[in-house]
Amino acid sequence: MKFYTSDLHFGHEKVIAFDNRPFSDLEEMEKVMINRWNVKVQPKDDVYILGDFIYRNLKPEEWYLEQLHGKKHLVVGNHDYRLLQNEKAMSYFESVDKMMHVADMGKQICLCHFPIAEWNGFYHGSYHIYGHIHSDTGETYQFMKRRERALNAGCMLNNYAPATFQEIIKNNQDFKIRN
């Protein structure tokens, strides 16, 4: 099975207030997110992390990665520079790139940390899954929500856990209705 997530920001205490995350502190956030990940993801599942896995962390990057189930693929985000420099942490990833293309449920999907206006296969029914904007509903969101097949993988839209393609579609529809 394939799962998608982005903007986890493990180690980043200030993201709790920034995103209005429902956690009292960093320790609770990390414990809940690791648990929710491992409840859903099995060891042979693929998890595509669309950037900003970790930021301003005090614990080593591998501390988080070694606890999380599944085969992890990193689509590099703007806050992944320290992670990319950690050779041990990078050994936990099956693949790492700035953009990836996958097939899921018979659909072609372009994965990128950043929301993009047009992507490979845009005119042929392909999807785009992105992160970066968290749950912000500003100008970029207003533009992207008009892109029928563009989906935000932000963990805050997906109950702070990796989500399947179908869950990402539903959670994005629900987010549009609420906003």
C-alpha positions in Angstrom: 0.0 0.0 0.0 1.1 3.6 -0.6 0.8 6.5 1.8 1.6 10.2 1.6 2.3 12.9 4.1 4.2 16.2 4.4 5.2 18.9 6.8 5.5 16.7 9.8 8.1 19.0 11.4 9.3 16.5 13.9 11.4 18.3 16.6 9.8 21.7 15.9 8.0 22.9 19.0 6.9 26.2 17.4 5.0 24.4 14.7 2.3 23.5 17.3 1.3 27.2 17.6 2.0 27.9 13.9 -0.4 25.2 12.7 -2.7 25.4 15.7 -1.9 21.7 16.2 -3.9 19.9 18.9 -0.9 19.0 21.1 0.1 20.5 24.4 3.8 20.1 23.7 6.5 18.7 21.5 6.7 15.4 23.4 3.0 14.7 23.0 3.0 15.7 19.3 5.9 13.4 18.5 4.4 10.5 20.5 1.0 10.8 18.9 2.3 11.2 15.3 4.7 8.3 15.6 1.9 6.1 17.0 -0.6 7.2 14.3 2.0 6.5 11.6 2.7 3.0 13.0 -1.0 2.1 13.5 -1.6 2.6 9.7 1.7 1.7 8.0 2.9 -1.8 7.8 6.6 -2.6 7.2 6.2 -3.3 3.5 4.1 -0.2 2.7 5.6 2.7 0.8 5.4 6.1 2.5 6.1 9.2 0.4 7.2 12.1 2.7 6.7 15.2 0.7 9.2 17.3 2.5 9.8 19.0 5.9 10.0 15.8 7.8 12.0 17.3 10.6 13.0 20.8 11.7 14.9 22.4 14.6 15.2 19.0 16.2 17.3 18.2 19.2 17.1 14.4 18.8 19.0 12.9 15.9 17.1 12.5 12.7 17.6 8.8 12.7 15.8 8.6 16.1 12.6 9.3 14.4 13.2 7.3 11.2 14.1 4.1 13.0 10.8 4.1 14.8 8.5 4.6 11.8 7.2 1.6 9.8 7.3 1.3 6.1 9.7 1.9 3.2 10.3 5.7 3.3 10.7 7.9 0.2 11.7 11.5 0.7 10.6 14.3 -1.7 12.9 17.1 -0.5 11.3 20.1 1.2 12.8 23.5 2.1 13.5 22.4 5.7 15.2 19.1 5.0 18.8 20.5 4.6 20.1 19.0 8.0 18.4 15.7 7.3 20.1 15.5 3.9 23.5 16.0 5.5 23.0 13.1 8.0 24.3 10.0 6.2 22.9 7.6 8.8 19.5 9.1 8.6 19.5 9.1 4.8 20.1 5.3 4.9 16.5 4.9 6.1 15.2 6.2 2.7 14.5 4.0 -0.3 14.7 7.0 -2.5 15.3 10.7 -2.3 14.5 13.3 -5.0 13.1 16.8 -5.5 10.2 15.4 -7.5 8.8 11.9 -8.0 6.2 10.3 -10.2 4.3 7.3 -9.0 1.2 5.3 -10.0 -1.5 4.6 -7.5 -4.9 3.1 -8.0 -4.4 3.4 -11.8 -3.6 7.1 -11.6 -0.4 8.9 -12.4 0.7 11.2 -9.6 3.4 13.9 -9.5 4.9 14.4 -6.1 6.6 17.6 -5.1 7.0 19.4 -1.8 5.9 22.7 -3.4 2.5 23.2 -5.0 2.9 23.7 -8.8 0.5 25.2 -11.3 1.0 22.5 -13.9 2.7 19.1 -13.6 3.6 16.2 -15.9 0.4 14.7 -17.3 -1.7 17.8 -16.2 -3.7 17.7 -19.4 -4.0 13.9 -19.3 -5.7 13.3 -16.0 -2.7 13.0 -13.7 -2.7 14.2 -10.1 -0.3 16.4 -8.1 0.2 15.7 -4.4 2.1 18.5 -2.6 2.9 20.0 0.8 4.6 23.2 2.0 1.5 25.3 2.6 0.4 23.4 5.7 -3.3 24.3 6.3 -2.9 27.9 5.2 -5.9 29.1 3.2 -4.2 32.2 1.6 -3.4 33.0 -1.9 -1.6 29.8 -2.8 -4.4 27.6 -1.4 -7.0 29.7 -3.3 -5.1 29.0 -6.5 -4.5 25.3 -5.9 -8.0 24.5 -4.8 -9.2 25.4 -8.3 -6.8 22.6 -9.6 -9.2 19.6 -9.4 -6.5 17.0 -9.2 -4.1 18.9 -6.9 -4.0 17.5 -3.4 -2.4 18.8 -0.2 -0.7 16.0 1.8 -0.1 18.2 4.9 -0.2 16.0 8.0 -2.6 18.6 9.6 -5.2 17.8 6.9 -4.8 14.1 7.4 -5.1 13.6 11.1 -1.3 13.8 11.7 -0.7 10.4 10.0 0.2 9.2 6.5 -2.8 8.9 4.3 -3.7 6.7 1.3 -4.5 8.3 -2.1 -8.2 7.9 -1.5 -7.9 9.4 2.0 -6.0 12.4 0.6 -8.8 13.0 -1.9 -11.5 12.8 0.8 -9.6 14.9 3.3 -8.9 17.6 0.7 -12.6 17.7 -0.2 -13.5 18.0 3.5 -11.0 20.8 4.0 -12.4 22.7 1.0 -15.9 22.4 2.5 -14.7 23.7 5.9 -12.8 26.6 4.2 
